[in-house]
Amino acid sequence: MADEGMQSWKSLALGCAMTTPGTSKQFNTGDWRSGRRPVTDREKCIKCGMCYILCPDMCYSPDPEAEGYYLWDGFYCKGCGICVTECPKQAIFWQEEKEEDQYGPACGS
């Protein structure tokens, strides 16, 4: 069968193509939260990592200064509440968010 009229993908002009891998990390997806943020009580935390594992937006990252704990990043958090609901020790709770701490780490505050 002849490929008449077909172009190779190499000859197509760039359109809606991501030319730099990982560019979605640049997008602030947490700027429309509902005015509350998750906060971790480190006294209750058992360092299970469920917040890190279950967060659909990867808002939690390992704390380099405290082994086993995770820091929250409001830049990506949409406020879905999965971390609050699924924490086995109820160590994560909602706190009203102030403008100045909208993107800062809430873990342990």
KACOR-V469166 format. One line per field, one symbol per residue. ss: DSSP state (h for helix, s for strand, l for the rest). psi: psi as a letter, one per 30 degrees, with the letter a starting at -180 (. if undefined). burial: + if it has 24 or more other ideal C-beta (glycine too) atoms within 12 Angstrom, else -. A space follows every 50 residues. Layout:
ss=???
psi=???
burial=???
//
This chain:
ss=llllllllhhhlllllllllllhhhhlllllllllssssslllllllllh hhhhlllllssslllllllssslllllllllhhhhhlllllsssssllhh hllllllll
psi=kkhkfklkfffklkcikjfjkgffffkjfggglggllkkkjfefkghfge eeefjfghfklkjffjkflkkkjfefkfhfgeeeefjfghfklkkkklef geglkfjg.
burial=-----------------------------+--+--+++++----+---++ ++-++-++++--+-----+++++++++++++-++--+---++++--+--- -+--+++--
//
